[in-house]
Amino acid sequence: MECIIEEAESQRPFECDALSLYSDLPLLVVLPETVEQVQQVLRVCHQLCVPVVARGAGTGLSAGAMPHPEGILLCLSKLDRILDIDVLARTARVQPGVSNLSISEAAANHRLYYAPDPSSQIACTIGGNVSENSGGVHCLKYGLTVHNILSLNVLTVAGEKLTVGSMGLDSPGYDLMALLTGSEGLLGIITEVTVRLLPSPELAQLVMAGFDSVSTAGDAVGAIIAAGIIPAGLEMMDRLAIQAAEDFAQAGYPREAAAILLCEVDGTSEEVAQHTQEIARLFEQHGATSLTISRDETQRALLWKGRKAAFPAIGRLSPDYYCMDGTIPRSQLSFVLNEIYRLSEHYALPVANVFHAGDGNLHPLIMFDASNPTAIQRAEEFGAKILELSVSVGGCITGEHGVGVEKLRQMSSQFTTQELLQFEDIKHAFDPALNLNPGKGIPILKRCQEYRALPARHQHD
C-alpha cells in the first residue's frame, strides 16, 4: 500500500528530523490521507499498545519526531488542505500538513497574513508549529504560535475526537489549547488548526546596524525596548554568521562587523517613519559602525533573506552543525554570548550565533564533523553547557525547538523532581499507557517503558 512504508531503505528519509544527531527506524511509516484513517491507526495501535510518533515535515530541531523502533511513525504530510479562510473573522482553518508560508500566501489576496514565521516557514507545517510552539523573526511583536491560534481539533491516543479552544476571545474551563500547544505530540494528535490572520501592514521598513562587538550590539537591543519601541522583529548575528550569510545570500551585510542587528518596524507610514528615525538614532548612540535603512520592499526582503538563510549558509562552512535553543533575559545577552565564545575555545569547536535578540531566544550553531566520534561528544557537551548557562541567568532550556530527545538531561536543570513528576501526571491523564511519542520530553518517569526507549547516552538516575 502506498500509505504504508515497511521497507527499511524506504524508511530512511524518515529516520530523523533536521537535527540528525539522533536517528532510528520505525516498525512502519504510515501516511494517512484522511482524519478517519488517522483515527483507525490510533485505535489499532491503542488496542495493541503500540507506540505512535507523529511527524509533519521533519524540520524539527530537537529529535522530537525521531521514530520509535517498535512503533508507528504517523506522518501527517498528506493532510495538507486549507479548509476555509474567513475574511470577516480573519481566520483560516487548516489541516496539520499545511506549510506555514502557504497560509499567508492563500490569505494574501485578502490583505491578510499569518504572523509566526519560523526560518523554515517554506517547509515546516502548522501541525509541527503547534506541537513545538514555534516563533520566528516576527514573534517579538506578534507572539508565538500559541498567541495566534484559536482552536484545535485533536485525536486522543484512543482515536477519540476533541475540540479545544473556540472562536471567541476566551473559552470556559481550563486552557487545554495552551497545554496542547508545545506538547510535542505527547498528549494528542492534531488534525485541524484554526489560526488568526492579521491585516497586512501598510508599510514595513528594516534598519540594519553593524557593531564592533557583540556587547555593544547587546546593549543596543536593551535600548530599543527601553525606549518603548516594540519592533516587528529584532534579530542579531555575529561575525561568523554574518560572513556565512553574506557569502550565501549576498544581502549587503557588513562583513567586517563583529555583530549586526536587524530591526524591523511596521504600521502606518507615519509610525514607521517615526520609529525608524528613533531606532537609527539609538543605534548610532550605542556605537553602531554602519547603518542601512531599507529603501524599498526589494531591499527589505533581501536583508531578511540573509537572516533566514543563515542556517543553510553555516552548513557550507562545516560538515555538520548542532543548533541549540536556549532563552535568556535580554539583559544577559552580552554576558551569555561571551561565555559561549569561551566555551567554544574550551571545546575547540567554532560557533556561530544567529538569534531572536528581542526576546532573548538564542540559536548558537556549533560546528563539528560527525565522522569524528569525539567531536560529536564535545558538541553535545558544549550544547548542554549553553542550556545550563541559560537557566543559570534566569532563562530556560528551549524557546521554540522543544525538548524532544536533545534536552532530556537539561530538564532536570530547569525543573525540580516534583515538577517533573507533575508533568508526568499530565501526560498520564491524556495517555495512560505512555504510547504517544514515548522517550521524549520528560526525563524522569515512574514507569520504565519510556526510560528503556531512551538512547543509552540519555539514561540517568
N, C-alpha and C positions, 0 to 999 in steps of 0.2 A: 504493500500500500504506500502511496506517495506521502501520506500523512504520518507514517511511522518509519523511522530510520533505525535499523538494528545492526548494520554492518559497522564494525569498528572504524574502518577507514573513512566511511561517510560521516561518522560522528565527530571526526577530528575538528571541523570548523566550530563545534560547539563545546570543546573541552575546557575553554577558559573564557573569561571576559577580557577587556582591554588590559587588565593587569595580568600579565602572563607568568608571574612567579609561581602561581598555583594552578594546577590543571588536573582533570580526571575525566574519564569517560563514563557516561551513564549506562544503565541497563538498556534503556530505549530513549530515543528522542521522539517526541510526539508533537505534531504541528496541526492542531485543530483549526478548523475553518469557521466554526460557529460556537456560540456560547453553550449551546446544548451539547456539543462534543466535548467541550471543556468540563461540563458537569459530569458527563459519562466517565471521563478519565478519572476525575476526582472520586466519584462513587466507587469505581472498581478499586482504585488504589487505597481508598479508605477501608473497604471490606477486607482487602488482603494485607493491610498495614504496610504499604509500600511508600517510601519517601517520595515527595514531589518537590521539584525545584522549578520555579517559574523563571522564564527568561524572555527579555524583549529583544533589543538589537545587539546586546552583548557589549555595549560601550562602557559598562560599569568599571570602576577602578578600585574595588576592594575584594575581588573574588566572590562577591555576593551571589553571582549567578553560576558559580562553578558547579558542575553536575555532581550528584551523589552516585557512587559506583553501584549501589544496589537499588537505585531509584529511577524515576521517570523525570526526564527533562521536558517540562511543559513549555514549549516555545509558542509565544502568542503573536508572532510577527504577522500571521495571516489575518488576524483581526485588526484590519487596518483602514476601516472606513470612518469618514467624518459623517456622522449620522444626521446632524442638524446644526445650523447656525441661526440663532435667534437675534436678529439685528436690534430689535427694540429692547430686549432684555440684556443684550451684549453678552451672550453666552454661546458656547459651542459644546455639543455632545459628541464625544469621540470614543472610538474603541481603543484599547490599550496599545495596539501596534501602530498607531498613527505617529509619524515622526513629529517632533517638536516644531520644526520650521514649517511643516506643511499646514499647521493650524493657522499661523499668521498669513501664509500665502493664500489660503482659502478665504480668510477674512479681509484681505487687503482691498477687495472691490468695495467693501462697505466702510473703508477707512477705519478699520479696527485691527487689533493685533493681540497676540498672547505674549505677555511680558517676560516670563522667565526664559532666558536664552543661554543655556549651557554652551560651552565652546563646541560641543559635539552635536549641536542642535540640528544639523543637516541629517544626522543619522539616528540619534537617540530617540526613544519612543516615550510617549506620555505615560504609559504604564510604568516604565522604569523610572521616569522623573518623579512620579508619585511615590513609588517604593523607596526611593533614596532621598526624597525631598530636595530635589535639585534646585540650584540657583542660577548663576550666570552673571555676566558682566553688568547687568542692569538690576540686580537684586537689591542693591543698596536703597534705591528709591521705591521700587515696585514690589519688593518682597520675594520670598521663596515660593516654591510650588504650593505649600500649604496655605499661603495667603492669596492664591489665585485660582483655587478650585472651590466649587460649591457643593458637589455631591459625587458619590462613588457608588457604582454597582459592584458588589463583591460576592464571590462564591466562597463559602466556608470549606474547610477541609473535607467535609462530607458532601459537598456539592449543593448545599442549600443557598438560595439567593438572599442577599441582604442589600438594602439601600441605606446608605448613611449620608448625613448632610441633607440639604434641601435648597430650594431656590430662594428661600427667604434670607434675611440677614442673620438669622440665628435659628437653631433647632432645639427642641426640648430634650432634656436628659443630658447624659454625658456626651462629651465631644469625641465621639468614636472616629469621626473623619480625621481629626488631628492625630489620634492614636494610630490609625492605619497609615497615614502619610509618614513616610520614613521608616516603616516597619520591615522593609527589606524582604517581603514575601514570607515572613514568619507567621502572619496571622490570617491571611486570606489571599485569594486570587482576584485581582482587579479585572473586571470585564468591560467597564464603561466609566468614563470620566466626564463630568460637566465642568468646563473651565470658564473663568471670567475672561471677557475680552475688553480691552481698553481702547479708547479713541486714539488714533494715531496723532502724535503731537504736531502742532503747526510747524515747528522748526526744532532741529537738534543741531548742536554745534559742539565740537570736540576741541579741548585745549590740551596740547602735549607739551610737557616741560621736561628738560633734561637737568640732572643734578650731578654734582661731582662726588657724592657719597650717598649710600642708602640711608644714612642717619638724617641728612638734611631732607631727603625725599620723605622719610617717615614723619618728620616734624611738620612738613607741609601738608600732609594728609590731615593731621590733627587740626591745623589752622583752618582748613576749608570747612570742616564740620563745626568748629568753634565759631566760625563767622555766621552760622545759621543757614548755610547753603547745603541742601541735600542734592547732590548730583545724581543724574540718572545712572551714572557709572563712574567709578574711581578705581582704576587699576594701576598696578605697579609691576615693573620688570627690571631686573638687574642686568649688569653688563653682558653676561654670557647669554641671557635670554634675548636681550636687545640685538646682539650681533647675529645670533642664530635666526631670529625672526626677520631681520633685515635682509640677510642673505637669501632667505626663503621667499619672502613676500615683496621685498623692495618697496616698503611702505614709507620710506623717508625718515626713519628713526636716526637719531644722533648716535652713531656707532661709538663715539669717544666717551659718552656719558656713563657714569657708574650706575645710574638708575634713571628711569623715566616714569612719569605719572601721566596717565591718560584720563582726563576728567571731562565727562560729557554732561551738558545741561540741555534740557528740552522744555518746551512750553510755548507760550506766545513769543512773537518776535521781540517784544519789549522785555519780557522776562529773560529771554536768552541773552540779549544784548547786555542787560544789566549784570547778570551773573557771570557771563564770560569776561567782562571787564574786571569784575571784582576778583575772580579766580586768577586771571593773569597778574593782577597787582599782588595778590598774596604769594603766588609762586615766585615772582621777582623779589619780593620782600624776604622770602626764605631761601634765597641763594640760587635760583634757577640759572643755569648756564646757557640754556637755549629755550625758546618759546615758539610754538607753532599753533595757530588757530585755524581750524579747517575753514576753507574759503567757500566750499560748496559740498553737496552731498557726495560727490565722487571722491573727494579727498577724505571726507569723514569716514566713508566706507573703507577706504584704503588703509587709513590709520588703524581702524578696528581689525582689518584683515590680518595685520601683523600680530596683534594680540591673540586673535582666535586661532592663528596658525602656529602659535608658539610651541605647543606640544609636538606636532609632527616635525617642526623645524629642529627641535632638540634631538629628535630621532636621527637626524643627519650627522650629528656630532659623536654619537656613541652607539654601539651595537644594541644596548638596552638602557632603559631608564626606569626608575621607580618613583611614581608620583605620590607624594604624601598629601594629607588633607587635614591639617590642624587649624584651629581657630583661636585667635588671641585677642585681647583688648587692643584697640588701636594705639593706646599709649605705650604699648610694649613692642611695637614694630621694630624700632631701631635696635633695641636690646636683643630681641629674638633673632633677627637677621644676622647680627654679628656673631651670635652664638652658633648659628647654623654654619657660618663660614669657618668658625673654629672647629666644629665637628667635621667639616669637610676635610680640613687638613689632618685631623686626627685619624680619620678612616681612609685617607688617601683616595678619596672619590670626589670628582668635581660635582658641583650642584648649581643648578640654575633656578632662580626664583621668579615666578610669574604668578600673580595672585590678585584677589579681590581686596585691595587695600582699604577700601571704605568700610568694610565690615570685618576686616582682620582675618579673612579666610585664606590661609597660606596654601600654596601648592608647590613646595620645593620638588624639583626634579633631580633625583640622584642618579648620576650616570655610572654605568658599570658594564662589564662584559659577562653575560650569563654563562659563557663557556668556562668561566673560572669559578669553581665552587666557593673559594674563599671570598671572591668578590661579591657573590650572592649573599653570603653570610654577613659581610661587612655592610652591604646595602640595607639589609633588614635591620641590623643593629642601629645603623645611622638613622633610619626612618623611625625606629622605636624611640630613640633619644629625642627626636624632634617632637613627637607626640607627647612624651613625658614632660618636655620643656614647655609645651603649650599649656598643659594642665598646671604646671608649677607657677605660671604667671597669671593664672586665673582664667584660662581658656578651656578648650575641650579637644577631644581627640578626632573629631570629624566635623566638617561643616556641611558637606553635601555628598560625599562619596559613600557614606555608610560605614558600618563596622565590618560586615562580611566575615571573611577569614582573616584578612590582613591585620585587623586591630583587636583581635580577641584578647591578647595579653594585656593590652593597654586599657581595656575596660576596667580592670581591677585597679588601675592607677586613677581612673576617673571616679569610680563608684565604690562604695563600701559593699561588703559581702551581703548585708541586709538589703541594700538597694538592688543588687544583682538578683537576689532571691525573689524580690518583688517583681522584677522583670520576668522572671521565670513563671511566677504565678499568673501574670497577664498572659504569657504565651500559653500556659496550660489551659486557661479559660477558653481560648479560641481553638486550641489544638492539643487535646489531652494526650494523644499518643506521640506527640512531637514529630510528626511526619512532614510538616511544611518547612522546607529549606533547612533541614537539620544540620547541626555543626556550624551554624553561623550566628553571629550577633551576641550570644550570651555565653560567656566562658565557664561559668560555674553552675552546674546543674545537679539536681537531686538524683536524676536518673542517669544511667550510664550510656544510654543509646546514642545521644549526640556526642558524648565525650569520646566514644570509640570511633566516631566518624571523623574526628578532627585529624588533620595531618600531625604526624608524630612531633614535629617541632613546636606545635602549639599545645600539647598536652602538659598540664602542670597542676600542682595541688592548689 
